[in-house]
Amino acid sequence: MLKPSIFREYDIRGIADQELLSEDVETLGRALGTWFVRHGARKLNLARDCRLSSDRLHAALRTGLLSTGCEVTDLGVVPTPILYYSVFHLHADGGVMITGSHNPKDFNGFKVMHGKSTIHGEEIQQVLRLIQAGDFEAAEGRLSEYDAVTPYVNEIAGQFSWKRRIKVIADGGNGTAGPVFRRILEKLNVEPVELFFEMDGNFPNHHPDPTQPENLRHLVGGVLASRADVGLAFDGDTDRIGAVDEKGTVLYGDQLMIIYSREILSRKPGSTVIGEVKSSQNMYDDIRAHGGNAVMWKTGHSLIKAKMQELSAELAGEMSGHMFFADRYYGFDDAMYAACRLLEIVANSDQPLSAELAGLPQTFATPELRVDCPDDRKVPVVQAVLKKFRAEYEVNDTDGVRVNFGKGWGLVRASNTQPVLVLRFEAQSPELRDQYRKLMEDAVIEASGGKLTASH
């Protein structure tokens, strides 16, 4: 039986060959199908990424879904955003994406869409309880196949048109982005340069996570060598975007959010824009300075999408590169669409991408720092850190512990996708940043009873 620990806050994920055995995944398909049927949902779309384990998991899950009477439309190997798009395009009741996303190549998992949102929290636990009870529907399902890529490419590319031809270098990371993004670029006024567009579940060139600077070294080098206007990178299932300006400087998620939000607020003043707890204070201040309603919320694609719907937000984004556009789009995280929005801003501007962030107050921030921490220890460690700092400082506990030190802030939160703690620090000087970092890392070490070990 599947371990309860893989049923996480907003998806189901584990080590494929150890925790996602075919027989158990077929049972998961039966549970998901049962959950859908009992929620009035039978028309489901199914897709998978290019990981080595995805074909096996796909065959097992599809068998389970069909055994409950679901009508399954198989999309094949595509990016996660195309699974999301297909649910809207085909008016399906829901869908399942088999993907390990940005995780190491031996991981895999399932993102589950019901209606126009992704299930999370208690809904995922309901699926687990169906497995534990062995309580499944039994009926004959129906299988069909559909090419969702062509209408997607036409719809995305059809939204964009600009006069100035720009040079773009894109790193597909050997994930699912390459074949689809190539077709989009062919329809845009760009001079494209491709890096690692071939799908390969071994990810031979670098790990497909654009939040980590070491995974962007090929892109940075390529931008400088080819004198590109912008560099783009994607994670394994293409729902996270990374970006590099023409100087080779990496733009993190909160910096991209500033660029996107300014453009939207210039047309829709007063719009709500949602960020998450790892985002720079600069971002929240800039959104408000440009007339926006800035909201800090929890990390996690399902949680962000639910909050967007609740607040009718035009834009949301995470440090991890998940960008959610309700403005001119469907509100789900789509790195290819986000890439096109960035290309549009660059092409329509009379200044280089690096100038978009000129004039922001200078701060000194770390990237996302990940340290190993067993799943059963993550939350207790965070709670201990919260208790320690709440006594002396202003603390935001929306998601983990975000401590306001006055001239900067620090964050410790438990990852929902990996056995790690995520830390980030920002301050008005490198010295203050490092001071805040030491304070909080010491607290984590004290709470965990050991040394910090970096996770990659």
C-alpha positions in Angstrom: 0.0 0.0 0.0 1.1 3.6 -0.7 2.8 5.3 2.2 0.6 8.0 3.8 3.7 10.3 3.8 3.6 10.7 -0.1 0.1 12.3 0.1 1.4 15.8 0.5 -0.2 19.2 0.9 -0.9 19.8 -2.8 0.1 16.7 -4.7 1.0 13.0 -4.3 4.8 12.4 -4.7 7.5 9.9 -3.9 10.5 7.9 -5.1 9.1 6.1 -8.2 10.8 2.7 -7.9 10.4 2.4 -4.1 7.2 4.2 -3.2 5.2 4.2 -6.4 5.0 0.5 -7.3 2.7 -0.3 -10.3 0.2 -2.4 -8.3 -0.2 0.4 -5.8 -0.5 3.1 -8.5 -3.3 1.1 -10.1 -5.0 1.2 -6.7 -4.4 5.0 -6.6 -6.1 5.2 -9.9 -9.1 3.4 -8.5 -9.2 5.8 -5.5 -8.9 8.9 -7.7 -11.5 7.6 -10.1 -13.8 6.9 -7.2 -13.2 10.3 -5.7 -14.0 12.0 -9.1 -17.1 9.9 -9.7 -18.5 10.7 -6.2 -17.9 14.3 -6.9 -19.9 14.2 -10.2 -16.8 14.1 -12.3 -16.3 11.4 -15.0 -14.6 13.2 -17.9 -10.9 13.2 -17.1 -7.8 14.1 -19.0 -4.6 12.3 -18.3 -1.0 13.2 -19.2 2.6 12.5 -18.2 6.0 14.0 -18.3 9.2 12.5 -19.8 10.7 10.9 -16.7 11.9 7.3 -17.1 9.2 6.1 -14.7 6.3 8.0 -16.2 5.3 5.4 -18.8 5.0 2.7 -16.1 3.0 4.9 -13.7 0.8 6.1 -16.6 -0.2 2.6 -17.6 -1.0 1.6 -14.0 -2.9 4.8 -13.2 -4.9 4.7 -16.4 -6.0 1.1 -15.7 -7.2 2.1 -12.2 -9.1 5.2 -13.5 -10.9 3.2 -16.2 -12.0 0.5 -13.7 -14.2 3.1 -12.0 -16.2 4.1 -15.0 -14.3 7.3 -15.9 -14.0 8.6 -19.4 -10.3 9.1 -19.8 -8.8 11.3 -22.6 -5.1 10.5 -22.9 -2.9 13.5 -23.9 0.4 11.6 -24.0 3.7 13.2 -23.0 3.1 16.9 -22.6 4.0 19.8 -20.2 1.8 20.1 -17.1 0.3 23.4 -18.3 -1.1 21.6 -21.3 -3.0 19.2 -19.0 -4.4 22.2 -17.2 -5.2 23.9 -20.5 -6.9 20.8 -21.9 -9.4 20.7 -19.0 -10.5 24.2 -20.0 -10.4 23.6 -23.7 -12.3 20.3 -23.7 -14.6 21.2 -20.8 -13.4 18.2 -18.9 -14.4 17.6 -15.3 -10.8 17.2 -14.1 -7.4 15.7 -14.9 -4.3 14.0 -13.6 -0.7 14.9 -14.5 2.0 12.3 -13.8 5.1 14.3 -13.1 8.1 14.7 -10.8 8.2 18.4 -11.6 11.5 19.9 -10.5 12.5 17.0 -8.2 15.4 14.6 -8.7 15.0 12.2 -11.6 14.1 9.2 -9.4 11.0 11.0 -8.0 7.6 11.1 -9.6 4.1 11.9 -8.6 0.6 13.1 -9.5 -1.0 16.5 -9.7 -4.8 16.3 -9.6 -7.1 18.8 -11.1 -10.9 19.0 -10.3 -12.9 21.5 -12.2 -10.7 24.5 -12.7 -8.5 24.1 -9.7 -6.0 21.6 -8.3 -7.0 19.5 -5.3 -5.0 20.0 -2.1 -5.0 19.4 1.7 -8.1 17.6 2.9 -9.1 16.5 -0.6 -5.8 14.6 -1.0 -6.3 13.0 2.4 -9.8 11.9 1.3 -8.2 9.9 -1.6 -5.8 8.3 0.9 -8.7 7.2 3.1 -10.4 5.6 0.1 -7.3 3.5 -0.4 -7.1 2.6 3.3 -10.8 1.5 3.3 -10.6 -0.3 -0.1 -13.7 1.6 -1.0 -13.8 1.8 -4.8 -16.4 2.3 -7.6 -16.5 -0.4 -10.2 -17.7 0.2 -13.8 -16.4 0.1 -17.3 -14.7 3.2 -18.4 -13.9 4.6 -21.8 -10.5 5.6 -23.3 -9.7 8.1 -26.1 -6.7 10.2 -27.2 -6.4 13.8 -28.1 -3.7 16.2 -29.4 -3.9 19.2 -27.0 -0.6 20.7 -28.1 -1.8 22.1 -31.5 -4.7 24.2 -30.1 -2.6 25.2 -27.2 0.3 26.5 -29.4 -2.2 28.3 -31.7 -4.0 30.0 -28.8 -0.8 31.0 -27.0 1.1 32.3 -30.0 -2.1 34.0 -31.4 -2.2 36.2 -28.4 1.2 37.8 -29.0 2.4 40.2 -31.7 5.2 42.8 -31.6 7.2 44.8 -34.1 10.7 44.6 -32.8 12.5 41.3 -33.4 14.3 40.1 -30.4 16.9 37.4 -29.8 15.9 34.8 -27.2 17.9 31.8 -25.9 15.8 29.1 -24.1 16.9 26.2 -22.0 14.4 23.3 -22.1 16.4 21.3 -19.5 15.6 18.1 -21.4 12.2 18.2 -19.9 8.8 18.6 -21.6 9.1 22.2 -22.6 11.3 21.9 -25.7 9.1 20.4 -28.4 6.1 22.6 -27.5 8.0 25.8 -26.9 9.8 25.4 -30.2 6.4 25.4 -32.0 5.4 28.6 -30.1 8.7 30.4 -30.9 8.3 29.6 -34.6 5.1 31.7 -34.6 6.6 34.7 -32.8 8.8 37.6 -34.0 12.0 36.2 -32.3 15.4 34.9 -33.3 15.5 31.7 -31.1 18.5 29.8 -29.8 17.7 26.4 -28.3 19.5 24.6 -25.4 18.6 21.1 -24.4 15.2 20.9 -26.1 15.3 17.1 -26.5 13.3 15.3 -23.9 15.4 12.9 -21.8 14.4 11.6 -18.4 18.0 11.2 -17.4 18.4 15.0 -17.5 22.0 14.6 -18.8 22.9 18.3 -18.9 21.7 19.7 -15.6 18.9 19.2 -13.1 15.6 20.7 -14.4 15.1 23.3 -11.6 15.6 26.9 -12.8 15.5 28.3 -9.2 19.0 27.0 -8.6 21.8 29.2 -10.1 24.0 26.2 -10.9 21.3 24.9 -13.2 21.4 28.2 -15.2 25.1 28.3 -16.0 24.6 27.1 -19.6 21.9 29.7 -20.1 23.9 32.6 -18.7 26.9 31.6 -20.8 24.6 31.3 -23.9 23.0 34.7 -23.4 26.4 36.4 -23.1 27.9 34.4 -26.0 25.0 35.0 -28.4 24.2 38.5 -27.2 20.6 37.6 -26.6 18.0 40.0 -25.3 16.7 37.5 -22.8 17.3 34.0 -21.6 14.5 31.6 -20.5 14.6 28.3 -18.6 12.0 25.7 -17.7 11.7 23.0 -15.1 11.0 19.3 -15.9 7.2 19.7 -16.4 7.2 23.3 -17.6 5.3 25.0 -14.9 8.3 26.9 -13.5 10.1 29.7 -15.4 13.7 30.9 -15.0 15.0 34.1 -16.6 18.2 35.8 -17.3 18.6 39.4 -18.6 20.9 40.5 -21.4 23.8 41.0 -18.9 23.6 37.4 -17.8 22.0 38.3 -14.4 19.5 35.8 -13.1 16.0 37.2 -12.4 14.3 35.5 -9.5 10.6 34.9 -9.2 9.9 38.0 -7.2 11.8 40.2 -9.6 9.8 38.8 -12.5 6.7 39.5 -10.5 7.7 43.2 -10.3 8.1 43.3 -14.1 4.8 41.5 -14.8 2.8 43.4 -12.2 3.9 46.9 -13.4 2.7 46.0 -16.9 -0.7 44.8 -15.6 -1.2 47.7 -13.2 -0.5 50.2 -16.0 -3.7 48.8 -17.6 -5.6 47.7 -14.6 -4.9 49.9 -11.6 -5.9 48.6 -8.2 -5.5 45.0 -9.2 -4.8 42.3 -6.6 -1.4 40.6 -6.9 -0.5 37.7 -4.7 3.0 36.8 -3.7 4.3 34.2 -1.3 6.3 34.2 1.9 9.7 33.8 0.3 9.3 36.9 -1.9 11.3 40.1 -1.4 9.8 43.0 0.6 10.8 45.1 -2.5 8.2 43.2 -4.5 5.3 43.9 -2.1 6.4 47.6 -1.8 6.7 48.0 -5.5 3.2 46.5 -6.2 1.7 49.0 -3.7 3.7 51.9 -5.1 2.2 51.2 -8.5 -1.3 51.1 -7.2 -1.8 47.4 -6.7 -3.2 45.4 -3.8 -0.3 43.2 -2.7 -1.2 40.1 -0.7 1.3 37.7 0.9 0.1 34.0 0.9 1.3 30.5 1.3 3.7 28.7 -1.0 2.2 26.0 -3.3 0.6 26.0 -6.7 -2.7 24.6 -5.5 -2.9 27.0 -2.5 -2.0 30.0 -4.7 -4.6 29.1 -7.3 -7.3 28.8 -4.7 -6.4 32.2 -3.2 -6.4 33.8 -6.6 -10.0 32.6 -7.2 -11.0 33.8 -3.8 -9.6 37.3 -4.3 -10.1 37.6 -8.0 -6.4 38.4 -8.4 -5.0 39.2 -11.8 -1.5 37.8 -11.1 0.2 35.6 -8.6 3.7 34.2 -8.4 6.2 32.3 -6.4 10.0 32.5 -5.9 10.1 29.0 -7.5 9.1 30.4 -10.8 5.4 29.4 -10.8 3.6 32.4 -12.4 -0.2 32.5 -12.5 -1.9 34.9 -14.9 -5.6 35.5 -14.7 -5.0 38.7 -16.8 -5.5 37.6 -20.4 -5.3 33.9 -19.3 -6.8 31.1 -17.3 -5.1 31.6 -13.9 -3.0 28.5 -13.8 0.8 28.3 -13.6 2.2 28.0 -17.1 5.9 28.8 -17.7 5.6 28.9 -21.5 2.8 31.5 -21.3 4.8 33.5 -18.6 7.8 33.3 -21.0 5.7 34.9 -23.8 4.6 37.6 -21.5 8.2 38.5 -20.7 9.2 38.4 -24.3 6.3 40.8 -25.1 7.5 43.2 -22.4 11.0 43.1 -23.7 10.0 43.5 -27.3 7.7 46.4 -26.6 10.2 48.3 -24.5 12.8 50.8 -25.7 15.2 49.7 -23.0 16.9 46.4 -22.2 15.5 43.9 -19.7 18.1 44.8 -17.1 16.7 48.4 -17.0 13.2 47.1 -16.0 14.3 46.8 -12.3 16.5 50.0 -12.2 15.6 52.3 -9.3 14.5 49.6 -6.9 16.0 50.0 -3.4 19.1 47.9 -3.2 18.8 44.9 -1.0 20.9 41.8 -0.5 19.1 38.5 -0.6 20.0 34.9 -0.6 18.4 32.6 -3.2 16.2 29.8 -1.8 18.3 27.8 0.6 17.3 24.1 1.1 18.6 22.1 4.0 17.8 18.4 4.5 15.3 17.6 7.2 13.3 14.4 7.5 9.6 14.7 6.7 8.6 13.8 10.2 10.9 16.5 11.7 10.1 19.4 9.4 7.1 20.8 11.1 8.3 20.4 14.7 11.5 22.2 13.8 9.6 25.1 12.3 7.3 25.3 15.3 10.3 25.5 17.6 11.8 28.3 15.6 8.5 30.1 15.6 8.2 29.9 19.4 11.8 31.2 19.8 11.4 34.3 17.6 7.8 35.2 18.4 8.9 36.3 21.8 11.2 39.1 20.5 10.2 40.0 16.9 7.3 40.6 14.6 6.6 37.3 13.0 4.3 36.3 10.1 3.3 32.7 10.3 1.2 32.5 7.1 3.5 29.7 6.0 6.4 28.9 8.3 8.2 31.6 10.1 8.9 35.0 8.4 10.7 37.2 11.0 10.8 41.0 10.5 14.2 42.2 11.8 13.5 45.8 10.9 16.1 46.2 8.3 15.5 42.9 6.7 13.8 39.6 7.2 14.4 35.9 7.4 12.3 32.8 6.6 12.2 29.2 7.6 9.4 27.0 6.2 8.8 23.3 5.6 8.8 22.2 2.0 5.6 20.5 0.9 7.4 18.6 -1.9 10.7 17.3 -0.4 12.3 16.3 2.9 13.9 19.8 3.3 13.5 23.1 5.1 13.5 26.2 2.9 15.3 29.3 4.1 15.7 32.8 2.6 17.1 36.0 3.9 17.1 39.6 2.8 18.5 42.8 4.3 19.7 46.3 3.5 23.4 45.2 3.7 25.2 41.9 3.2 26.4 42.1 6.8 22.8 42.4 8.2 21.6 39.6 5.9 24.4 37.3 7.1 23.6 38.3 10.7 19.9 37.4 10.3 20.8 34.2 8.6 23.1 33.1 11.4 20.4 33.9 14.0 17.8 31.7 12.3 20.2 28.9 11.2 21.4 28.6 14.7 17.8 28.3 15.8 17.2 25.6 13.2 20.3 23.7 14.4 19.2 24.0 18.0 15.6 22.8 17.1 16.8 19.9 15.0 19.7 18.8 17.2 22.3 18.7 14.4 24.1 20.5 11.7 22.6 21.9 8.6 23.1 19.9 5.4 22.5 21.6 2.1 20.1 19.8 -0.3 20.4 19.8 -4.0 
